[in-house]
Amino acid sequence: MSHLLDNDDVLLLTTTGTGKTDTFIRTIHDIRYLTENHPSAPEGKK
């Protein structure tokens, strides 16, 4: 899951820098953070 989010993040950062994109990137960062730090996440800890 985190690997896929990382790939999406790279694609977004290389495209437009609009407010909508910035918000979406921030949302992905939040999701990644919650996923990696949630105790019951299947791939939470590396």
C-alpha positions in Angstrom: 0.0 0.0 0.0 2.7 2.5 1.0 4.7 1.6 -2.2 1.7 2.4 -4.4 1.1 5.7 -2.6 4.8 6.6 -3.1 4.5 6.0 -6.8 1.3 8.1 -7.0 3.1 10.8 -5.0 6.0 11.0 -7.4 3.6 11.2 -10.4 1.6 14.0 -8.8 4.7 16.0 -7.9 6.0 15.8 -11.5 2.7 17.1 -12.9 0.9 20.4 -12.1 1.2 22.2 -8.8 -2.4 23.4 -8.5 -4.1 23.8 -5.1 -6.2 20.7 -5.8 -3.1 18.7 -6.4 -1.4 20.1 -3.3 -4.4 19.1 -1.2 -4.5 15.7 -2.7 -0.8 15.1 -2.0 -1.4 16.3 1.6 -4.3 13.8 1.8 -2.0 11.0 0.6 0.6 11.9 3.1 -2.0 11.8 5.9 -3.3 8.4 4.7 0.3 7.1 4.5 1.0 8.4 8.0 -2.1 6.8 9.4 -1.5 3.6 7.6 2.1 3.2 8.7 1.2 4.2 12.3 -2.0 2.3 12.8 -1.5 -0.7 15.0 -3.8 -3.0 13.0 -2.5 -2.0 9.6 -1.3 -5.1 7.6 1.8 -3.3 6.3 2.0 -0.8 9.1 5.6 -1.3 10.2 8.6 -1.9 7.9 
